[in-house]
Amino acid sequence: MDPNPKSHPILSYVMARIPSLGPKPASYNSEIDIEQPPVKPPSDPSSSSGQAWAQIEDDMPHLANQRVLASMTWAVTDVAQTRSVLRTLGPRPDHETVDKARAKLVEIEANLGKQLEEIVRSPRPPDVDRLQWRAHLAERESECRQTAEKERQVYKAVVQLDEMHDAYERLLKEAEERLVKIYDSAEASPGDAGKEGAPEAEKEELNEDVVGILQEATGQGLERVDLSGRRLRFLPEAFGRIRSLVVLNVSGNQLEVIPDSIAGLENLEEFNVSSNLLESFPDSIGLLQKLKILNISGNKLAALPDSICHCWSLVELDVSFNNLTYLPTNIGLELVNLQKLSMQLNKIRYLPSSICEMKSLRYLDAHFNELHGLPHAIGRLTNLEILNLSSNFSDLKELPDTIGDLTNLRELDLSNNQIHALPETFGRLDNLTKLNMDQNPLVIPPMEVVNEGVEAVKVFMAKRWFEILAEEERMSMLEMQEQGQTSGWLTRSTSWLKGYVSGVSEYLASPRGSPRDPYLDQQL
């Protein structure tokens, strides 16, 4: 909710230092912060924020000027007011919830239209006066509209809250820009005038370099163009004319915008735009039907365009090292050929439920995010081989039972989370050979079992699951005996366990394992 010192350094500093906004009472204290309890002064070395602010003061000495601070006070008034409102309304809803709310609003509107049409078309009974009938229809229409509006209110509240958070983020960016201008005007000097033309001259020089390469590529019908590491600040529209292009690499530059003309690269299969300064990505990316590999890691993207779901040929997608808080709602329903998805080092809290439909997915890396869990149907990813969920820290506390259905999973990293217990179905991961559970408050299985290795964990969880099934069978048998019935339920429900016990028998018999448990060898 508060401005991030990394992305909005001046705004964060100003809002923490400037006194409370608005009319000042007689007992006004210049040391009181905006809408929050007093914090340690920036000079306090024990405060991390104080150290950051001290660095800002060193780099920007004019912030100590009272006139500059006075000017900045009014520049952040709207930010402070909006922040107060949002703190009252609550956190931003996740992207999938917002999408569902929008869809529900459309559905309500469509149903209302049908109801109104039926009202208009309903025939007037011959024994009813025309004026009375019109009044009756008007009353029915009013009732339909009122009912629809009641249904809309909840969903409209979700959408409006999301829009308010979105507007607040834009407000932060605009406020930071205003503060930068205020500061620049405070330190402006005649010596700065000579520097104004340098960036444009540099742009022109780089522009000529790029255009030369593009002309060569166009003339020869080249399939590969590598413009990586050239400090490019923009791409000319001419890129869209190289229809023969198959591979385009513009990584390691200073690009802030990708032109919509890339839609003309109809044969493009690999696009690397990593390590740039992109804050958004063009919707036209969805027109690249042959694109197989897309790397947009290491940028400043806060969201992916929904049109990216139309790149149906995608096999690899890397969106790591960005500022993403969600993925497009339908990404899993349309990117059915995706095999590798990298989304590490973002701020993603929830994975869309559609991701469970990526039946071709083999590699999923979501470490260093803010994941609060996995979709319940995650077990549908039966081809998944590598899953990295490490370093979601205090947010990731449990895994769904369906994770036991990931029968092809070979590597699983759950380190640096808050997982207390593995799901009871964990022992069904027959192909799991690499498991990292470091830095978790594990109780089930105990850490001594984890330290013995992945096979020991699987055996422990398999035995635990068997005991649960046995207890359920015992209770079921007691109930059936009361009814004079018998059943072979246990044999059917634990058939998978027989195969698993057989598969790990070699491990149990080896010197590394614990003594063979006769309980596992008994006939079920």
C-alpha positions in Angstrom: 0.0 0.0 0.0 2.8 2.4 0.9 5.2 3.5 -2.0 8.0 1.1 -2.6 11.4 2.9 -1.7 13.0 1.0 -4.7 10.5 2.1 -7.4 9.4 5.4 -5.8 12.4 6.6 -3.7 11.5 10.3 -3.5 7.8 9.7 -2.9 8.5 7.1 -0.2 11.0 9.5 1.5 8.7 12.5 1.3 5.6 10.7 2.6 7.5 9.4 5.6 9.1 12.8 6.4 6.5 15.5 5.6 4.0 16.4 8.4 0.4 15.4 8.2 -1.4 17.0 5.3 -4.2 19.5 5.5 -4.9 22.3 8.0 -2.4 22.3 10.8 -3.7 22.5 14.4 -2.3 24.8 17.0 -0.3 21.9 18.6 1.3 21.1 15.2 4.5 19.1 15.6 6.7 19.1 12.5 8.1 15.6 13.4 4.7 13.8 12.9 4.6 11.6 9.8 1.7 11.4 7.3 -1.1 9.2 8.6 1.2 6.8 10.5 3.0 6.6 13.8 6.3 8.3 14.2 9.2 6.4 12.8 12.9 6.5 13.5 14.6 9.5 11.9 16.6 8.8 8.7 19.8 9.4 10.6 19.2 6.4 12.8 21.7 3.8 11.5 19.7 0.9 13.1 16.8 1.6 10.8 16.9 0.1 7.3 14.6 2.8 6.1 16.7 5.3 7.9 19.8 4.1 6.0 17.9 4.3 2.7 16.7 7.8 3.5 20.2 8.9 4.5 21.4 7.7 1.2 18.7 9.7 -0.6 19.7 12.8 1.4 23.3 12.3 0.4 22.4 11.9 -3.3 19.8 14.7 -3.2 20.9 17.4 -0.8 18.1 19.8 -1.9 15.6 17.7 0.0 16.7 19.4 3.1 15.4 22.7 1.7 12.2 23.6 3.4 10.8 25.3 0.3 11.4 22.2 -1.7 9.6 20.1 0.9 6.7 22.6 1.1 6.3 22.2 -2.7 6.4 18.5 -2.4 3.7 18.5 0.3 1.0 19.5 -2.1 2.3 17.2 -4.8 1.6 14.1 -2.6 -1.8 15.2 -1.1 -3.8 13.0 -3.6 -1.6 10.0 -2.9 -2.1 10.3 0.8 -5.8 10.6 0.5 -6.1 7.7 -1.9 -3.9 5.5 0.3 -6.2 6.2 3.3 -9.3 5.2 1.3 -7.6 1.9 0.1 -6.5 1.0 3.6 -10.2 1.2 4.6 -11.4 -0.8 1.6 -8.8 -3.6 1.8 -6.2 -5.3 -0.3 -6.5 -5.7 -4.1 -8.4 -8.7 -5.3 -6.5 -11.3 -7.4 -6.8 -11.1 -11.2 -8.9 -14.2 -11.6 -11.5 -13.0 -9.1 -11.7 -9.7 -11.1 -12.0 -11.5 -14.4 -14.8 -13.7 -13.0 -16.6 -10.6 -11.6 -16.4 -8.9 -15.0 -17.8 -12.0 -16.7 -20.6 -12.2 -14.2 -21.5 -8.6 -14.9 -21.7 -9.3 -18.6 -23.9 -12.4 -17.8 -26.3 -10.3 -15.6 -26.6 -7.7 -18.3 -27.3 -10.3 -20.9 -30.0 -11.9 -18.8 -31.5 -8.6 -18.0 -31.7 -7.9 -21.8 -33.6 -11.1 -22.4 -36.0 -10.5 -19.5 -36.8 -7.0 -20.8 -37.3 -8.3 -24.3 -39.8 -11.0 -23.0 -41.7 -8.3 -21.1 -42.0 -6.1 -24.2 -43.1 -9.0 -26.3 -45.6 -10.4 -23.8 -49.1 -10.2 -25.3 -51.8 -8.1 -23.5 -54.8 -10.1 -22.3 -58.0 -9.0 -24.0 -59.7 -8.3 -20.7 -57.0 -5.9 -19.5 -57.1 -2.2 -20.2 -54.2 -0.9 -22.4 -53.1 1.7 -19.8 -53.3 -0.8 -17.0 -51.2 -3.3 -19.0 -48.5 -0.6 -19.7 -48.4 0.1 -16.0 -48.1 -3.6 -15.3 -45.2 -3.9 -17.8 -43.4 -0.9 -16.4 -43.7 -2.4 -12.9 -42.2 -5.7 -14.1 -39.4 -3.9 -15.9 -38.6 -1.9 -12.8 -38.5 -5.1 -10.6 -36.2 -6.8 -13.2 -33.8 -3.8 -13.2 -33.8 -3.6 -9.4 -33.0 -7.4 -9.1 -30.3 -7.1 -11.6 -28.8 -4.1 -9.9 -28.7 -6.0 -6.5 -26.9 -8.9 -8.2 -24.4 -6.4 -9.8 -23.5 -4.6 -6.7 -21.1 -7.3 -5.3 -19.3 -7.8 -8.6 -19.2 -4.1 -9.3 -17.5 -3.6 -5.9 -14.8 -6.1 -6.8 -14.1 -4.5 -10.2 -14.2 -1.0 -8.7 -11.8 -2.0 -5.9 -9.4 -3.4 -8.5 -9.7 -0.2 -10.6 -9.0 1.9 -7.6 -5.8 0.0 -6.8 -4.8 0.3 -10.5 -5.4 4.1 -10.4 -3.4 4.3 -7.2 -0.4 2.7 -8.8 -0.6 5.2 -11.7 -1.0 7.9 -9.1 2.2 6.8 -7.4 4.1 6.9 -10.7 2.8 10.3 -11.6 3.5 11.6 -8.1 7.1 10.4 -8.3 7.5 12.1 -11.7 6.1 15.3 -10.2 8.6 15.2 -7.3 11.5 14.6 -9.7 10.5 17.7 -11.6 10.2 19.7 -8.5 13.6 18.6 -7.4 15.2 19.1 -10.8 13.8 22.7 -10.9 15.3 23.3 -7.4 18.8 22.3 -8.5 18.7 23.6 -12.0 21.7 25.6 -13.1 23.0 27.2 -16.3 25.6 24.5 -16.7 22.9 21.9 -17.3 21.8 23.5 -20.6 24.6 22.1 -22.6 23.6 18.5 -21.6 20.1 18.6 -23.1 21.0 17.6 -26.6 23.2 14.6 -25.7 20.4 12.0 -25.3 18.8 12.9 -28.6 22.1 12.8 -30.5 22.8 9.4 -29.0 19.4 8.2 -30.0 19.9 9.4 -33.6 23.2 7.6 -33.8 21.8 4.4 -32.4 18.8 4.8 -34.7 21.0 4.9 -37.8 22.9 1.8 -36.6 19.6 -0.2 -36.2 18.2 1.0 -39.5 21.4 -0.1 -41.3 21.0 -3.6 -39.9 17.4 -3.7 -40.7 18.0 -2.7 -44.3 20.5 -5.4 -44.7 18.2 -7.9 -43.1 15.3 -6.8 -45.4 17.4 -7.0 -48.6 18.8 -10.5 -47.9 15.7 -11.9 -46.3 17.6 -12.9 -43.2 16.0 -15.3 -40.7 18.1 -14.3 -37.7 18.8 -10.8 -36.3 20.8 -10.3 -33.1 20.8 -6.7 -31.7 21.6 -7.7 -28.1 23.7 -5.5 -25.9 23.7 -2.4 -28.1 22.1 0.0 -25.6 19.1 0.5 -27.9 16.4 2.8 -26.5 13.7 2.1 -29.1 13.0 -0.2 -32.0 11.8 1.4 -35.3 8.5 0.3 -36.9 10.6 -1.2 -39.7 11.0 -4.4 -37.8 7.5 -5.4 -38.8 8.6 -5.6 -42.4 11.1 -8.4 -42.1 8.5 -11.2 -42.6 11.2 -13.8 -43.2 12.5 -13.3 -39.6 12.5 -16.5 -37.5 14.8 -15.4 -34.6 15.0 -11.9 -33.1 17.2 -11.1 -30.1 17.1 -7.6 -28.6 18.1 -8.6 -25.1 20.3 -6.5 -22.9 19.3 -3.1 -24.2 17.4 -0.1 -22.8 14.1 -0.6 -24.6 11.0 0.9 -22.9 8.5 0.0 -25.7 8.1 -2.7 -28.2 6.3 -1.4 -31.3 3.0 -2.9 -32.3 4.5 -3.5 -35.8 6.0 -6.8 -34.5 2.7 -8.3 -35.5 4.1 -8.3 -39.0 6.7 -10.9 -38.1 4.4 -13.7 -39.1 7.2 -16.3 -39.2 8.9 -15.4 -35.9 9.5 -18.5 -33.8 11.9 -17.1 -31.1 11.8 -13.7 -29.5 14.2 -12.6 -26.8 13.6 -9.2 -25.3 15.0 -10.0 -21.8 16.9 -7.5 -19.7 15.3 -4.2 -20.9 13.2 -1.5 -19.3 9.7 -2.6 -20.5 6.8 -1.7 -18.3 4.2 -3.1 -20.7 4.1 -5.4 -23.7 2.0 -4.8 -26.9 -1.3 -6.6 -27.4 -0.1 -7.4 -30.9 2.1 -10.2 -29.5 -1.0 -12.4 -29.8 -0.8 -12.3 -33.6 2.5 -14.2 -33.6 0.9 -17.6 -34.2 4.2 -19.4 -34.9 6.1 -18.1 -31.9 7.5 -21.0 -29.9 10.0 -19.3 -27.5 9.4 -16.0 -25.7 11.8 -14.6 -23.2 10.7 -11.3 -21.5 12.5 -11.8 -18.3 14.4 -9.0 -16.5 12.0 -6.1 -17.3 9.5 -4.0 -15.3 6.3 -5.7 -16.4 3.4 -5.4 -13.9 1.1 -7.5 -16.1 1.1 -9.6 -19.3 -1.4 -8.7 -22.0 -4.3 -11.2 -22.2 -3.5 -11.6 -25.9 -0.4 -13.6 -25.1 -2.8 -16.5 -24.6 -3.3 -16.5 -28.4 0.3 -17.5 -29.0 -0.9 -21.1 -29.2 2.5 -22.5 -30.5 4.4 -21.3 -27.5 6.6 -24.1 -26.0 8.8 -22.0 -23.7 7.7 -18.8 -21.8 10.0 -16.9 -19.5 8.5 -14.0 -17.5 10.9 -14.1 -14.6 12.5 -11.1 -12.9 9.5 -8.7 -13.4 6.9 -7.1 -11.2 4.0 -9.4 -12.1 1.3 -9.9 -9.5 -0.8 -12.3 -11.6 -1.0 -14.3 -14.8 -3.7 -14.0 -17.4 -6.8 -15.9 -16.3 -7.1 -18.1 -19.4 -3.4 -18.8 -19.9 -3.7 -22.5 -19.3 -6.8 -23.0 -21.4 -5.0 -21.6 -24.6 -1.3 -22.3 -24.2 -1.9 -26.1 -24.3 1.5 -26.7 -26.0 3.6 -25.0 -23.3 6.3 -27.2 -21.9 8.4 -24.8 -19.9 7.1 -21.9 -17.8 9.5 -19.7 -15.7 7.9 -17.0 -13.5 10.4 -16.8 -10.6 11.2 -13.5 -8.9 7.9 -11.8 -9.3 5.1 -10.9 -6.8 2.5 -13.5 -7.9 0.2 -14.5 -5.1 -2.1 -17.0 -6.8 -1.8 -19.2 -9.9 -4.9 -19.1 -12.1 -6.8 -22.3 -12.0 -6.5 -22.7 -15.7 -2.8 -23.4 -15.4 -3.9 -27.0 -14.4 -5.0 -27.5 -18.0 -1.4 -27.2 -19.3 -1.2 -30.9 -20.0 2.1 -30.6 -21.9 3.9 -28.7 -19.1 7.1 -30.3 -18.0 8.9 -27.5 -16.2 7.4 -25.0 -13.8 9.5 -22.5 -11.8 7.7 -20.2 -9.4 10.3 -19.6 -6.7 10.7 -16.2 -5.0 7.1 -15.1 -5.4 4.3 -14.6 -2.8 2.3 -17.8 -3.5 -0.3 -18.6 -0.9 -0.9 -22.0 -2.3 -1.5 -24.1 -5.5 -4.7 -24.6 -7.4 -6.5 -27.7 -6.1 -6.4 -29.4 -9.5 -2.6 -29.1 -9.9 -2.5 -32.9 -10.1 -3.7 -32.7 -13.7 -0.3 -31.7 -14.8 0.6 -35.4 -15.2 3.6 -34.6 -17.5 5.3 -32.2 -15.0 8.8 -33.3 -14.3 10.4 -30.3 -12.4 8.6 -28.1 -10.0 10.3 -25.3 -8.0 8.2 -23.6 -5.3 11.1 -22.5 -3.1 11.4 -19.2 -1.3 7.8 -18.2 -1.1 8.6 -17.8 2.6 5.7 -17.1 5.0 3.1 -17.2 2.3 3.3 -20.9 1.2 2.1 -23.1 4.1 0.6 -26.2 2.6 0.2 -28.2 -0.6 -3.0 -29.7 -2.0 -3.5 -33.5 -1.7 -3.7 -33.7 -5.5 0.0 -33.1 -5.7 0.3 -36.9 -5.3 -1.1 -37.2 -8.9 2.0 -35.7 -10.4 3.3 -39.2 -11.2 6.0 -38.0 -13.5 7.5 -35.5 -11.1 11.3 -36.0 -10.8 12.5 -32.9 -9.0 10.7 -30.9 -6.3 12.1 -27.8 -4.4 10.0 -26.7 -1.4 12.8 -25.0 0.5 12.4 -21.7 2.4 8.6 -21.9 3.0 6.3 -22.5 6.0 5.2 -26.0 5.2 4.4 -28.1 8.4 3.2 -31.3 6.7 3.4 -32.9 3.4 0.1 -34.2 1.9 -0.8 -37.8 2.7 -0.7 -38.7 -1.0 3.0 -37.7 -1.2 4.1 -41.3 -1.2 2.6 -41.8 -4.7 5.3 -39.7 -6.4 7.0 -42.8 -7.7 9.5 -41.1 -10.0 10.6 -38.4 -7.5 14.4 -38.6 -7.2 15.3 -35.1 -5.9 13.6 -33.3 -3.0 14.6 -30.1 -1.1 12.7 -29.4 2.1 15.3 -27.1 3.8 14.1 -24.2 6.0 10.6 -25.5 6.6 9.0 -26.1 10.1 8.2 -29.7 9.1 6.4 -32.0 11.5 5.2 -34.6 8.9 7.5 -36.3 8.1 10.0 -35.5 10.8 13.3 -33.9 9.8 15.2 -37.1 10.7 13.3 -38.9 8.0 13.8 -36.0 5.5 17.6 -36.1 6.2 17.6 -39.8 5.1 16.7 -38.8 1.6 13.8 -38.7 -0.8 13.1 -42.5 -0.8 12.8 -42.5 3.0 10.3 -39.6 2.8 8.2 -41.5 0.2 8.2 -44.7 2.3 7.2 -42.8 5.4 4.3 -41.1 3.6 3.3 -44.3 2.0 3.1 -46.1 5.3 1.2 -43.2 6.8 -1.3 -43.3 4.0 -1.7 -47.0 4.4 -2.4 -46.6 8.1 -5.1 -44.0 7.3 -6.7 -46.3 4.8 -6.5 -49.2 7.2 -8.2 -47.2 9.9 -10.9 -46.1 7.5 -11.4 -49.7 6.5 -11.7 -50.8 10.1 -14.4 -48.1 10.8 -16.1 -49.1 7.6 -16.1 -52.8 8.5 -17.6 -52.0 11.9 -20.4 -50.1 10.2 -21.0 -52.9 7.7 -21.0 -55.5 10.4 -23.8 -53.7 12.1 -25.7 -53.9 8.9 -24.7 -57.5 8.2 -22.6 -56.6 5.1 -19.1 -57.3 4.0 -16.9 -55.5 1.5 -13.5 -55.8 -0.2 -13.1 -52.0 -0.2 -9.6 -52.0 1.3 -8.3 -54.3 -1.4 -9.6 -52.0 -4.2 -8.7 -48.7 -2.6 -5.1 -49.7 -1.8 -4.2 -51.5 -5.0 -1.9 -48.6 -5.9 -0.1 -49.1 -2.6 0.8 -52.8 -3.4 2.7 -51.6 -6.5 4.4 -48.9 -4.6 5.5 -51.2 -1.8 6.9 -53.5 -4.4 8.7 -50.6 -6.1 10.5 -49.5 -2.9 11.3 -53.0 -1.6 14.9 -52.7 -3.0 15.4 -49.5 -1.0 14.0 -51.1 2.2 16.4 -54.0 1.8 19.5 -51.9 1.1 21.9 -51.0 3.9 20.9 -47.3 3.6 17.3 -48.0 4.5 15.7 -48.8 7.8 15.0 -52.5 8.6 12.3 -54.1 6.4 8.9 -53.5 8.0 6.8 -56.8 7.9 3.7 -54.6 8.1 4.3 -53.6 4.4 4.7 -57.2 3.3 1.5 -58.6 4.7 -1.2 -59.6 2.2 -3.7 -56.8 1.8 
